[in-house]
Amino acid sequence: MAFRSGSTLFCSLLLLSIPHIPAQGAPKSSTSIFGFRDAAAETATEDRFLTVPDAKLAEQHLHTLTIAPHVAGSPEDKATADYMAQKFREAGLDTEIVEYRVWMNYPQEISVDVTAPAGVHMHAPNREHVEGDPLPDDARVITPFNGMSPSGDAEADVVYANYGSPEDFKKLEQLKVDVRGKIILVRYGQNFRGVKTFVAQEHGAAGVLIYSDPSDDGWKKGDKYPLGPWRPDTGVQRGSVGYMFEFPGDPTTPGIASIPSLPDSKRIPPEQSAQLPKIPTTPISYADAWPILEHLAGQETPREWQGALPFTYHTGPGPVKVKLHLKQDYQFRTIWDVIGRIPGNQFPDEWVVAGNHRDAWVYGAVDPNSGTAAMLETVHGLGELLKSGWKPKRSIVLGSWDAEEFGLIGSTEWGEQHESELSKAAAYFNMDAAVSGPKFGAAAVPSLKEFVREVTKAVPGAKGENVYQNWQKTSQTTSEPANAQDSTTNPYRPPAAQQKPDVPVTDLGSGSDYTVFLQHLGVPSTDIGTGGSYGVYHSAFDNFNWFKKFADPDFTYEQQMARVLGIEILRMAGADVLPFDYEEYGKEVVAYLDIAKKKSQAEFSGKKDVDFTEAVRAAHRFLQAGAKVLSRQQHFSGDTVALNRALREAERALLIPDGLPHRPWYKHAIYAPGEYTGYAAVVIPGINEAIDKHDSERTRQEITALAAALDRAAKVLEGYR
């Protein structure tokens, strides 16, 4: 605390004495900033901000936040909420801790035992442990389990199903492997873990075991922790298996906020919730999966199913039999969001929201508290600006979300509670696992992709040049994108339809707290982070020791990410004209339709044509309207209120009032998490998922729905005069 006071004093003196000098390594001020009449004034504000985020303070925050395991709803989780609230208040933010009452499980009894053949013994889960790292031995480390799994008992032969995708189960059918009534062993990767349970449930399985294969984040990647950054033998990936592709948030309150006073009569009984799986699922380490896989018989697996354990993998079923016993402690539990506000002095009802979740399965040094520590240094910078007399045009709202790991609960409940106020929000900026290595990445709606690129040009890089220049270098050398749920390298996939020869900004699917803002409420959103060799995702080894050794030893990437988030906030909160690019949005949608049309022609070849004319026409109308508005944004004058209203409302016009088929909580016509991916975005999801279902009539209906959404958005943009 003494260091914090001294650093704050130093920064205050620095701001007073050299208010317009950029941070060391910052690029020279540009002559213009898109959306600003007076770029010099904005640049001066940004330069002052950039001097404040402090690497040493970020290290102090991360150490404090990760000193104890803090699963959502626990006393340790509440302690982190109190810490966040204290730091928000110290910075001068109007701060409150908001409670929600939500349906969640903790593990009460979890056991996995091999019961056949004779002589094969395995009892799991074993405690995560490596010599040289004492932190996982804390008694408060929660038993490895899957959030939102039901209780259940099953004893059956085991079948290995690779990653548990629909294609993997289809391959088992082709191989004449019967999965009904079996316990399915799948490995993490390729899709959201809840999808693995969902597909197994669809195929009549009795239960699911999920393990991390060393080929995906263990020794095949490199040295294991503590020698290297990759998952050790006993490491277990926890995580929710709730069906978030149906809806996120509290499983009993889709679409409404789970406030403490909400009567039970307004809730869905848990047993009727579409979000909750019906078959028991639990995770194990690859050390515990080893004897199961080693003794499976049946056919050799397809070669691409082979992992890195030192024997040939077989499909089963049997002769290995496993007894699965799960007793979950489900209760309505209290969670705590921390909300800090800076009122806008011109447009207080227009919110710029930024957030990061705080809860972790165990210590959560990378996921999520690297983002939490960085956000606190963003808040530190905003606080110093406030002390100098600065005020934003629009209100800034900072959210420290709780229970994200169980299903994006804290952000979803807050978003649902504030749906009316958020109808005027300018944007939502997300950070999650902000730092796990040096490779910067971003995701955004197309209207904000160029905005993110421009922001990174204004921020000094952790190791020299600027963030954008370093991003260019790593995007040119990265040959194989990682899956977000693998979290082994940069988690930002290539976008579905890159329209500019520039650094790739990917599409927003789900898996983090932007979901409610974009896909339910239509608030334009971004997500930023850095990636690297990160093999300890959702395990007890994602702790301060690992982070300090492998992710960011001097915390300069933490400082970098605090600056990027801060510049996003400052530019959106202070812009005279909101910096959206709907021309780029329109070009991407046109490209999505071209790809979908070709996919449809291949799927429905020989049948009555599926006509895309209506949607293509609407997409070009949207593109043309976006181009005209962009021209006005680039040459604006006079009152900008009507222009900004059109720019805000265009994204909301892309919402489908009745939502997507079979999952009405998701309303966005352009982006949704895939039903069978869970994290990765499916673009124009209504159409693409109808094609995947081989349903030509539904495809036609979804073309009409998309055309209507694009026409609404185009009309909003055309309506500006």
BELLIN-V375189 format. One record per helix or strand of 2 or more residues. SS is the DSSP state (~ for helix, > for strand). FROM is the first residue (numbers start at 0). LEN is the number of residues. Records with the same first field share a line. If there is no record, write none. Layout:
# BELLIN-V375189
SS=FROM-LEN / FROM-LEN
This chain:
# BELLIN-V375189
~=1-16 / 38-12 / 54-11 / 74-16 / 134-3 / 165-9 / 192-10 / 213-4 / 263-3 / 269-3 / 285-10 / 302-3 / 368-19 / 408-9 / 418-4 / 445-12 / 466-11 / 514-6 / 543-8 / 555-19 / 581-22 / 612-22 / 640-13 / 684-8 / 695-23
>=93-23 / 122-2 / 145-2 / 151-9 / 182-5 / 206-5 / 238-2 / 279-5 / 315-27 / 346-11 / 393-8 / 426-9 / 438-6 / 524-7 / 670-3 / 680-3
